[in-house]
C-alpha cells in the first residue's frame, strides 16, 4: 500500500484541480494515468473531457464510453458530472488495489449495467484494507450527490496513509 499511496494522492490532486475548473474527464481509468520520473502520476487522455456550465454535462447518445468505469447515470442517461468521475475513481482504486484486475471481468457491457442497476458493487480486492474499500463504496454510491468530492477523497486518503506510515515507522 505504501508504494501506491502517493500515486493515488497525486491522482486525487489532479482530479480536484479539474473539479475546481468544472472539467469532467469522463475516462478516468488506470490506462489514462501516466507515470513519469520519480513515479509522479498525471491524469491524461482528455479526449472525452468537457467543461461543464451546470453541474451536469449531457452527452449525445452516440458517444462511446468505457462502461466498466462509468457511473450508471452516465452510462444509461449520458449525464456526466464530477460525481461520475468520482465513480470512475472508485473503479481506478479497484484496479490499483487488485493489481490490475479487469473490473467486472467475464461480463459484457449490458451485463455490467444490469448488475450495477441491481445494486451490485465490485468486491473488496485481496489485501485491500477495509478503510480503502469503504472509500470505493462511497465512490460507487447509487446517488451521485452522495459521492464525495475529490478534495474530500484526497483528505480521507491522506489521513489513512498517514496513519499507516506513522504505525510502521521505527523509532
Secondary structure, DSSP 8 states (H G I E B T S, - for coil): -HHHHHHHHHHHHHHHHHHHTTEE-S--SGGGEEE-GGG-EEE---TT-EE-SSS-EE--TT----GGGS-HHHHHH-EE-HHHHHHHHHHHHHHHHTTS--TTTT--HHHHHHHHHTT------TT--HHHHHHHHHHT-SSGGGS--HHHHHHHHHHHHHHHHHHH---
